[in-house]
Every structure is written in structure tokens, then in C-alpha cells.
Amino acid sequence: MKSNTLPAALLALLATAAVSSGAAIFNGSGTSGFGGAIGGSTMSWTDDGSNITVAFTKGAGDFNDRFVIYLNTGATGRNAIGTEVNDRGDTLRSAISYIEAGAGKTLTFPAGFQASFAVAIDTSFGGLWSIPATGTVGDNGLPFAASLNSTLTAANQPTFTFTIPVASLGLTPNSGATVDFVATYENPFGGDLGRGFVSNEGYGGGFPVDNVGQNDFALTSALSYTIVPEPAATALGLVGSLLLLRRRR
């Protein structure tokens, strides 16, 4: 006698597929020019298709400065942050803008990397800003996209979390899209003439032995995270395979 009921183990597999999420752990640059808070850190990225949640574990030093994650979402963006981007409206916008335009210095991303968004975090706030693909960007010219609900409130806090809404990146939830990223860590007003001073700590390839300071800097490689695809599509594929298997039996 044939049964119309799928085996319990296969039903459990379907349930797991329907609620699964992406997950990846990334390590900092391993350098410690500003004490190691970022260079010695790790980030665990997970998502439920609609929100990317990042669990950050600090390295040895204190989180005294501004952490910026540049995101390549597949949209047209910039391969470099040069003198055209000079938003000094606040400390986080300043950090996204690299070094004040008067210094004439440029942050260059890896080949093919188009930065269209940036996450910026310090102990008072964490936010997501979009980066216009062309043109001059002055004070408050980086459009604010979303609050990240960062739990970072103290420089010596060992761990914190923040959440990036997938839709705020211009991506469709559960799309299976890949986001590339690199990250820097700097004091946006810490150098000569109040210009930014950049550490040798971050995420991605190319960080030097010494701090970047007030110089040009070219990142050589990026990291990647893939958002979990539509759970229903995964489950439907499994259902089809299981029904075919049952027919054959």
C-alpha cells in the first residue's frame, strides 16, 4: 500500500530550508595602528532575507574612532572617494568622505568595486548613507538611507550588533544578491589642519604596516556576502524532487 505522506525526515528538511539564513564570519586586517579595535576584530554576518545582522567582536584596543564599511551592491557607484566627495556635515559623513578635499588625497577601491552605499559607526550612532555615483558632494550631500540600530555605546564595549535593511540597499529581499565590501577606520578630524587621519586597520586587502595617515590609499581586494535566496523557492524545489522520488517508488 502506497502512502501519500512524505517521510518525517524529509518534512523536517523542508522546514529547515524555509527558515534558513545566510551566515559568514570575516576577520579584520590584523594590523593595529590605532590599537587593534578594528584590525583585530571579527564580524559575523547573518540574514533572514530582509535584514543583514552583523555581530561585531572588538579587537584589543578601544573603539575610539569612526568605522566605515563601503558596499558594492551591483548598482553604479564610485571606484574611488576623491576630492569630489567632501561631506563634512558631521563626523560620520566626514569619515565616509575619507580625507578633507583640501588634502587632495584619494581612497581607491579594488578593481570592479563600485561603492554605492556606506555604513558608518561610532559610539553615538550607526547609519547607512548612499553615495551619489557622479558629481560633487558637499556638506550633508551624502543622502541618509537608514538607521542601523547599533548597540555600540562605549569605546571599550567588547561586542555589539547592527542591522542593515536589505531594501535600503536598493535590493529585493530574499533575492540571493551578493554584496561586496571593504572597510576603513579613521579619525575624521585628527590630522593636520583638521583633516582626517586614516589608520592601517580595516577589512579587505592592501592595508600597510604603518597607518595610512593623510595619504592616498588603494585597497586591493574586497570581501563578499550573499543574501539568502527566497526560502519558498528552495522549498518548492525540494518538494518537486521529493514528489518525483515518491512517484518512482
Solvent accessible surface area in square Angstrom, and as a share of the most:
residue,aa,sasa,rsa
1,M,245,1.10
2,K,167,0.71
3,S,73,0.47
4,N,134,0.69
5,T,97,0.57
6,L,27,0.14
7,P,59,0.37
8,A,83,0.65
9,A,79,0.61
10,L,45,0.22
11,L,82,0.41
12,A,60,0.46
13,L,88,0.44
14,L,24,0.12
15,A,61,0.47
16,T,82,0.48
17,A,13,0.10
18,A,44,0.34
19,V,122,0.70
20,S,50,0.32
21,S,60,0.39
22,G,15,0.15
23,A,79,0.61
24,A,32,0.25
25,I,127,0.65
26,F,21,0.09
27,N,104,0.53
28,G,15,0.14
29,S,36,0.23
30,G,65,0.63
31,T,31,0.18
32,S,73,0.47
33,G,36,0.34
34,F,47,0.20
35,G,38,0.37
36,G,4,0.04
37,A,0,0.00
38,I,0,0.00
39,G,2,0.02
40,G,49,0.47
41,S,2,0.01
42,T,49,0.28
43,M,0,0.00
44,S,37,0.24
45,W,0,0.00
46,T,50,0.29
47,D,6,0.03
48,D,89,0.46
49,G,0,0.00
50,S,48,0.31
51,N,54,0.28
52,I,1,0.00
53,T,52,0.30
54,V,0,0.00
55,A,45,0.35
56,F,1,0.00
57,T,63,0.37
58,K,32,0.14
59,G,13,0.12
60,A,100,0.77
61,G,14,0.13
62,D,61,0.32
63,F,1,0.01
64,N,96,0.49
65,D,18,0.09
66,R,54,0.20
67,F,0,0.00
68,V,0,0.00
69,I,0,0.00
70,Y,0,0.00
71,L,1,0.00
72,N,17,0.09
73,T,12,0.07
74,G,73,0.70
75,A,52,0.40
76,T,110,0.64
77,G,8,0.07
78,R,21,0.08
79,N,54,0.28
80,A,34,0.27
81,I,0,0.00
82,G,19,0.18
83,T,68,0.40
84,E,89,0.40
85,V,1,0.00
86,N,36,0.19
87,D,0,0.00
88,R,44,0.16
89,G,35,0.33
90,D,54,0.28
91,T,42,0.24
92,L,10,0.05
93,R,36,0.13
94,S,0,0.00
95,A,0,0.00
96,I,0,0.00
97,S,1,0.01
98,Y,1,0.01
99,I,5,0.02
100,E,44,0.20
101,A,24,0.19
102,G,49,0.47
103,A,21,0.16
104,G,46,0.44
105,K,63,0.27
106,T,42,0.25
107,L,0,0.00
108,T,48,0.28
109,F,4,0.02
110,P,11,0.07
111,A,108,0.84
112,G,66,0.63
113,F,5,0.02
114,Q,61,0.27
115,A,0,0.00
116,S,8,0.05
117,F,26,0.11
118,A,0,0.00
119,V,0,0.00
120,A,0,0.00
121,I,0,0.00
122,D,12,0.06
123,T,47,0.28
124,S,95,0.62
125,F,84,0.35
126,G,2,0.02
127,G,0,0.00
128,L,0,0.00
129,W,8,0.03
130,S,27,0.17
131,I,7,0.03
132,P,44,0.27
133,A,35,0.27
134,T,112,0.65
135,G,39,0.38
136,T,114,0.66
137,V,4,0.03
138,G,35,0.34
139,D,96,0.50
140,N,98,0.50
141,G,31,0.30
142,L,0,0.00
143,P,65,0.41
144,F,99,0.41
145,A,40,0.31
146,A,14,0.11
147,S,51,0.33
148,L,0,0.00
149,N,117,0.60
150,S,29,0.19
151,T,70,0.41
152,L,5,0.02
153,T,104,0.61
154,A,42,0.32
155,A,30,0.23
156,N,106,0.54
157,Q,39,0.17
158,P,90,0.57
159,T,73,0.42
160,F,6,0.03
161,T,54,0.31
162,F,1,0.01
163,T,35,0.20
164,I,1,0.00
165,P,36,0.23
166,V,0,0.00
167,A,67,0.52
168,S,34,0.22
169,L,4,0.02
170,G,68,0.65
171,L,31,0.15
172,T,95,0.55
173,P,53,0.33
174,N,29,0.15
175,S,54,0.35
176,G,26,0.25
177,A,25,0.20
178,T,63,0.37
179,V,0,0.00
180,D,36,0.19
181,F,0,0.00
182,V,0,0.00
183,A,0,0.00
184,T,1,0.00
185,Y,1,0.00
186,E,0,0.00
187,N,51,0.26
188,P,1,0.01
189,F,92,0.38
190,G,40,0.39
191,G,18,0.17
192,D,109,0.56
193,L,149,0.74
194,G,33,0.32
195,R,57,0.21
196,G,0,0.00
197,F,71,0.30
198,V,1,0.00
199,S,0,0.00
200,N,3,0.02
201,E,0,0.00
202,G,0,0.00
203,Y,0,0.00
204,G,21,0.20
205,G,17,0.16
206,G,40,0.39
207,F,30,0.13
208,P,50,0.32
209,V,135,0.78
210,D,105,0.54
211,N,49,0.25
212,V,9,0.05
213,G,5,0.05
214,Q,41,0.18
215,N,83,0.43
216,D,89,0.46
217,F,14,0.06
218,A,57,0.45
219,L,5,0.03
220,T,95,0.55
221,S,55,0.36
222,A,37,0.29
223,L,51,0.25
224,S,62,0.40
225,Y,6,0.02
226,T,72,0.42
227,I,0,0.00
228,V,13,0.08
229,P,70,0.44
230,E,73,0.33
231,P,26,0.17
232,A,52,0.41
233,A,61,0.47
234,T,59,0.34
235,A,19,0.15
236,L,125,0.62
237,G,46,0.44
238,L,48,0.24
239,V,48,0.27
240,G,40,0.39
241,S,66,0.43
242,L,16,0.08
243,L,70,0.35
244,L,88,0.44
245,L,88,0.44
246,R,86,0.32
247,R,200,0.73
248,R,188,0.69
249,R,194,0.71
